[in-house]
Each structure stands twice: as structure tokens, then as C-alpha cells.
Amino acid sequence: MNTSPFPIDHSRAPDEQVGKQGFMVSAGRYLQFFFLIMAILMVVFHPRTDVFTTFSIIFSSIVLEAFPFMLLGTLLGGFVEVFLGREQLLKWLPKNRRLAIVAAAFMGILFPVCECAIVPVVRKFIHKGLPLGSAVAFLLGGPIVNPLVFGSTLVAYSFSFETALLRFITGACIAIGIGILIDSTLTADQALVPAPETPAPSCCHDGCSHDHDIPLSLRGKIWSAVSHGAADFYDIGRFLIMGAFIAAALQTLVPRTFFLGVTNGPMIAIVAMMVLAVVLNLCSEADAFIAASFQPMGIPFSAQLAFMVMGPMLDIKLILMYLSVFTRRMILVLIFSICIFVFTTMALLEVSQWFLN
């Protein structure tokens, strides 16, 4: 089958790819065991301390806030797997790879999911044949161009349409820029972990990264979609829990005033708010309210915007969830690119405000 202009690379060697990920799998298992031991020790030795109470509240709030959205995302990913064929998906995209990246950055308008839910959806899209650059653009831009996020930003900033629109535009532009960069520098073999090899009951071949060939009734398709979603929920949920554990520990042990105390200049404030966005692990549909709360503290608007753009693209739980999709090399490139693009964009915004004033 001719899959141009987005060909499927049949030369990939799954065994070799799995071998490259052997260290990651082993490290992941040890990491899960470490978090389990830490949780048990905390419950046994510090059950009634103020620190443990604060940690428990923050950890529970992160998990309970993210789980419904992640469940929605995994279910949506399951339905994408079963009901959306490769040809249908690629038909929506322009034939030109650069234009496809631009279009993918705005797919969040059609798939309104926050960053807690978008990772499993992107993984399904990649297995369906969505090009790497387009997948990255959707991954980073989707949670920001989301209509619900636009509305929450509008409300948080007293119906300032300019603020909501600026967040929408800067988020989409950064997603497009990083998508083009990664599309030009990395191949799918270098960026993606091998497709899962666990067959679902309704699959006709090993693995679930293909279109189903056996005709199914509507009831059978729905059951298959739910099965795929359940598998993804388990696979990605553990990374969410570990990320929430780290985030809760940092928020408990490192006071927020530590970050706010170094905001002596606009550029330093931008960096501090970027770091705070990574640590707090807020949902993109709620972080605008937190960003707006920094206005009375004198935090520059460029730093507030950095907080609202950085969080949906990169935080602790997302980094760990990315392990289910991307290789270590890809994650490092992604982290570095997001930091550089967000800081540069907000610095230019701050400088432009100086000239305008």
C-alpha cells in the first residue's frame, strides 16, 4: 500500500528497539519498587505529622484531578484505535509535512483534552501512522488550544480576550516550532519506543498498532475500544502516580516562596515561573487561575504567561508519562526544546513591552 507522503517504515527492527529499551524497562521497575517502599515507610513512620498530612493532601489532589481526564484520554485513545483508520486520520492532514505539523497543532480544537489525557491519545495516533513532527505539535499544542482551556483563561483574567488569545497563539506557535525542529532532527526509530506487543482479545495479529481486519459488530467495537483504553490506563497511570509522588514531595519540602523570592527581574521571573509550572503539576484547565493569583505579587505578565504555556507542555508527571511513548533521547530533546522555546518567546514578549512602553 502506498502511504506517501507519510510512509510506514517497514525496516524497523522491533527486537533491536526493545533491546535498546531494556535499561529503561529495568530502571522503571526499580523506580516503581522504590516508590512503593517509600510510601510504606512514610505510612509506618510518619502517619500523623504535618509534613505527611500536607504531602497526602497534595498527592491525592494531583491524582484525583488528573485521573478523570486521563481516563477520558485513554477511552478516547481506545475509540481512535478501533474506529479511526489510518487513511481517515491522514486524510485530515495536508500532504505537505510542514503544513501537516501546523494543522496538528490545532487538533486540540477537535480533540479537547488536557495534558493529563493527551498522552494516550497521541500514542494511539502515532501507532496509526501520524508523523512524528505532527504528533509532537498535537501533544504540545493540544492542551493549550483546547476550547475549555481558552474559556478558563478568559474567566481567570476577568474576561480579558487578549490574554486568552495570546496564550492560544503563543502555545500553538511554540508547538509548531518544536514539531518542525524534531521532525527535521529525529527519525521515528530514534524517538519512539516500540509499539506494545500485548494483543487485545479482538485483534487478529500480535500488537495493536494496526487497523483491525476482522469485521466486528458495533457492540464488539465498543468493547474492543474500552479494552484498549483500559490497557493504556494501566500502562500510563503508573507513571502519573510516580510523577504525582515526586511533585507532592517537592511542593511539601520546597516552599513556593523559594521560587517567588528570586523574581527580582523579569527574565529571572520568567525562569522561576517556568520551574514552578513544572513542579506544581497543574491541569491546563485550572492553571490560569493560579497564574492570575500572582498578579498582586507583581509578577510580570510575561512570567505569568510562561507559567500557563510551560505547564501543559512539561511537568513532572508528563515527563514520566512520556516514557510510555518516547525514548530517553527524544525526551531530553523535548525537555530542552520546550525550555528554550518558552523562555525565548516570553523574553521577546517582555522586550516588546519595553519598546511599546
N, C-alpha and C positions, 0 to 999 in steps of 0.2 A: 504494500500500500504506500502510495506517495504521500508523505506527511510534510512536504515542503510548504511554507518556509520554516516550519518548526519540526525538523526531523527527529525521530526517535533513534537514539544511539544504541544499536543492537550489539555494538562491540564491547559494551561494559561487561566486566567480569565480576559477577556477584561474589564469588568466593574470595577474590582478591580484595574487593571492597570490604567484605565482612572482616577479613584478616586485619585490614588497616584499622577497623573499629574495635578490635579485640581489647586494646588497652582501655578504651572508653567504656566498654561494657563492664570490665572488671572494676574499674575505678568507680563506676556508677553503683555497682553492687556494694562495694565497701563504703561508699558515701551513704547509701540508704541504711546500712547496718550502723554506721556511726551516728546518724540522726536518731535512730531507734534507741540506741544506748543512751544518748544524751537526754532524750525525752524521758526515759525511765529514771535516770539519775535525778533529773530535775523534780519529777513527781515524788520520788522517795525522800530526797534530802532537803528540798526547798518547797514544800507544798503550801505553806502559809505565809511566805514572805511577800513583801510589797513588790519586789522585783518579779517574782514568779507570777503574781496576780496581773501585773502590767503586761508581762510577756504573754500570758494566756489570753488576755483580752485582745491584744493586738494580733496575735496569731489567729485566733478564732475569727476576728473581724475580716482579716485578709482572705482566709479560706472561704468563709461563708459568703463574702461579697463576690469572690471570683468563681466559685463552683457553679452557681446557676448559669453564668454567662459561658463558662467552659462547657457545661452540659449542653447548652444551646448550640455552641460551636461544634461539638463532636457529633450531635444529632444532624446538624446541617451538613457537616462533612460526610456523614453516612448517606444522606439523601443525595448529595453530589456524586458520591461513588456509584450509587445504583441507578439514579435517574438521569444523570448528565453524562452523555457520551463525549469522547474526545473531540469528535468532529463538531459537535454542538458548541463545546467550550471554545475551540479555536476559531470557529466561525464568527464569534463575537469580537475577536481581536483583529486589528488591522494587519495586513500582510507584512508591512514594514516593522522590523523588530523594535526600532526606537519608538515609533508611534504606538506599538503594542504595549510598551512599558508605560507610556503616558496614559493610555486608556486604562491599564491595570491599576494605576494609582488612584483612579476614581471609581473602581469597582465597589468600594465601600458604600457608595450610594445605593447600589443594588443589593449588597450583602451587608446590612447594617449590624455588624458585630464589633464588640470592643476588643482590646488586645488580649483579654482573658480567653476569648473564644476563637480568635482568628488563626491561631497556630494550627489546630487540627484541620481547619478549612483549607488553609494554604497547603498543608501536606497532601490532602486529597487532590487539590488542583495540580500539584506537581506530579503526582502519580498519574494523573490524567493527561499529562503532557504540556502543562503550562510552562513556558520557557522560564529559565532561572531569573533573568532580569525582571520579567513581568511579575513573577511570584514575589520577589523581594519588594517591588513597588507596591503591590497589593498588601503585603504583610505590614509594611511601614506606614503606608498612607491610609489604608482601610479604616483603622480605628480613629482617625482624625477627620476624614471627610464624611464619616458616619453622620447622617442627619440628626440622630439623637444627641451626638456629641456637640454638633453645631447649636442645637437648641439649648443644651445645658450651659454652654459657654455664653450664649445670649442672655440667659436668665442670671447667671452668676455675675456678669458685668453690667447689670441694670439695663438690659436690652440694648447694649452697645453693638450695633450691627458691624461696625468697623472692626471691633475686637474679634468677634466670631469669624468674620470673613478673613481677617489677617491670619488667624490660626489655621483656617481651612487652606488658604493659599500657601503659606509657608510650609505646612505639613506635607501638602501634595508636591510642592517643588523639591523639597528635600528627599522625599520618597522617589521621585523621578530621577533625581541626580544620582542617588545611591544605586538605584536599579540599573541605570546606564553604566555606572562605574563597574559594578560587579559583573554585568553582562559582558563587559569588554575585557575583564581581567581574569575571570574564573570560568572553568567549564563545569558542567553538571557533575562529572566524576570527582572533581576537586571539592565541590561544595555540598553535595548531598550524601546522606547516609543511605545504605541500601534499602530498598523497599521491604517492608515487613513480609516475612515468609509464612505467616500463620494463616491457613485458609479458613475462610468463613464457611458455614455449612452449605450455603447456596452457590459457592464458587465452583467453577468447573475445572480450574487449574490451581496449582500452588501459587500463593500470593494473591494480593487483592489490588494490584496496581493496573488492572486491565478492565476493559468493558466485559460484562457478563454475556456469555454466548447462549446460555440455556434460557429459553423463554420462561418467565415467571408471571404468576398472577399478580394483581395489584397488592393483595394481602402478602404474598411471598416477597415482593419487592420491599414493602414497608418493613417486614420482619428482618430482611437482609440489611436494610439501611440501619435499623436500630441495632442490629448485631455489630455492624461495622462501627457505629457510634460508641457502643459500649466498650469495644476493644480499644478504641482510641482514647476514651475517657480514662480507662485504667492505665494505659501506656503513658499519657501525658500528665494525668493527675498526680502521680508521684513526684514529678518534677515541680509541680505547683506547690505541693506540700513542703518540699525541701526549700524552695525559694521563699515561701512564707515564713518558715522557721528562721532562716537567716535574716530576713527583713525584720521580723519581730525582735530578734536578738539585738540587731543594730539600733532599732528605734528605742529599745529598752535601755541599752547601755550607753548609747551616744545621744546626748540631749540635742534637741532641734536648735537650741541657742548656739551650739557649736558652729553650725553652718551659717546662721544669721549673723554671728559675731564677726565674720570675716568679710562681710559685704560692705567694705569701705569705699569701693569704686564700682562703676557699672560693669566693667569687664570681670572683676572678681565676683560680683553679684551673679552674673550670668553663670559662671562656673559653679558657684555654690548652689544655685537653684537647680542646675543640671544634676549635680550629685544628690541633692535632696530628692529629686524626682526618681532617681534610680533606687534610692533607699526606701522611700515611702511605699512603693508598690501600689499606687492608687489606680483605680479603674478610670479609663479615659472619659467615662460619662459622669465622673464625680470630681476629677482633679481641678476643673475650672473654679470650683467653689473654694478649694484650698488656695489656689493661686491668687484669687481675688482677695482672700483674707490677708495677704501680705501687703496689700496696698497701703494700709495705715502705718506700716512699719517703714515706709519709704523705699521699698524695693522697686527698682526701675521696672517699667513695663516690659522692656526687652528681656529682663530676667524672669518676669512672670510668664512671658510667652515661651521662653526656653523651658520652663518647668512644664508647661502644657503640651509642648511638642516632644520633649525628651521622654517623658513618662510612657506614653503609648508605644514608643519605639523601642525603649530599652529600660528594663528594670531587672531586679534580681530574679524574680520568678520567670520572666521572659527568657533570660539568659539560660536558665536551666531547662525551660520548655523547648528552647531552640535545639537542645541536644537530641531531641527526637526527630529532628529534620535535617540539621546541618552538621558538617564536620567541624572539628576544632579550628581548622584553618579558616573556614568560612565564618565561624562565629567571631574569631579575632578580627577578621577584616570588617565584619559587620559592626562590631563594637567601635572600632577605630573610626570607621567612616561616619557612623551616626554622631559620635562626639565632635568630629571635625566639622561636619556639615551644619550641625545645630549651632555650635559656637560661632562659626563664621557668619552664618545667616543672622544671628541675633546681634553680633558685633556690628555688622553692616547696618542693621536696623538702628542700633544705638547711634552710630556715627551719622547716619542720615538725619536723625532727630536733632543732633547738634547743629547741622547745617541749616535745618529748617527753622530752628530757634534763633 
